[in-house]
Amino acid sequence: MLTKNLYRTIIISALIVVTIYYSQMLIMPIIFSALCAMFIHPWVKKLESIGLPLSLASLIVVVGIGAIMSGIAILMVLQGTTIISSLPTEHVEEFANHPLAKIDNNVPFDLSQYSNEFTAFLDTSKSKIMSFVPETLLSINDGIFFLLTCPVYIYFMLVCRSSIRSFYYSSFKKKNRHIANRILTQVEIVYVEYLRGLFFVIVIVGGLTGLGLYLLGIKYAFFLGALSGLLTLVPYVGVVVSALIPLIIALLTKDSIWYGAGVIGIYALIQFLEGNIITPKIMGSQVGINPLMVIMGIVIFGAIGGIIGMLLTIPILALIKTVAYYIPSWKPLRLLLLVN
């Protein structure tokens, strides 16, 4: 039989999930901002150590990081625009109007016998894409709201960190304050190490992808590599999305479909290296989470919070795993999340 504590944990978890689902536009930015504030908190403390007041130190760090991120986003958009404008117009029109013929010309076997099936597949795909347009426009509005509110949340979380800590410690009994301190310290260590490791993973994956595409002769190889590195932030889904762009470029700019096959091979190889060598070596056991739980988490958090929910999947699971180590009633969750 399930214990009373486990029943209570399941009920509380279900209530939290339902609450987040129906108020995701309010809660997801707060969760994301809390993680960001935890990461940049050491930089604020360094500025405070040289005599700057807390409010000014927090403002400098938030504005500085915001400026850097905005600059990166602008560069990515400009480079993306350049890539689109440089694609051969006649090939784009040919591929859009007669995709099967375009592919058929570049492969050593006849695809005309599958024309009906291919046309039906394209029609279905186009209708699905068009149905996503209203959702995409809504997502853009949500994204703008997210980008405007997060810096404000982060700033005030940094400025009010003493009050937040006092609230956190007051939720524990006096005899358990040492446990509260260990949980907070361990969570901070896990997140800082996770984000540092993630940065190196992004750089290595981006560099290897860019080098592979460059050796294959794909245009804008290192930009596409950098984009692939950034999209590793979205587990499993990011690699598929990032591979589609150079694949389309290869099909439109090269005279053989084998370049497209080469792109797929590069991404498959780097994904294998990332999952089995790069990430385990860099991240170590700090955020060792069962892959099945990661996939399930992506599905659940993606349904709750969209792309942001996917981005937060591993940090949230890492938080649950860390806290579960110190709370006996959460032991089943910890065992479920551990890598066997």
Protein Blocks (a to p, Z undefined) as FASTA:
>chain_A
ZZfklmmmmmmmmmmmmmmmmmmmmmmmmmmmmmmmmmmmmmmmmmmmnopafklmmmmm
mmmmmmmmmmmmmmmmmmmmmmmmmpcfklmmmmmmmmmlmmmmmpcbdfklmmmmmmmm
mmmmmmmmmmmmmmmmmmmmmmmmmmmmmmmmmmmmmmmmmmmmmmmmmmpcfklmmmmm
mmmmmmmmmmmmmmmmmmmmmmmmmmmmmmmmmmnopahklmmmmmmmmmmmpghklmmm
mmmmmmmmmmmmpcbfklmmmmmmmmmmmmmmmmmmmmmmmnmmmlgccfklmmmmmmmm
mmmnommlmmmmmmmmmmmmmmmmmmmklmmmmmmmpcZZ
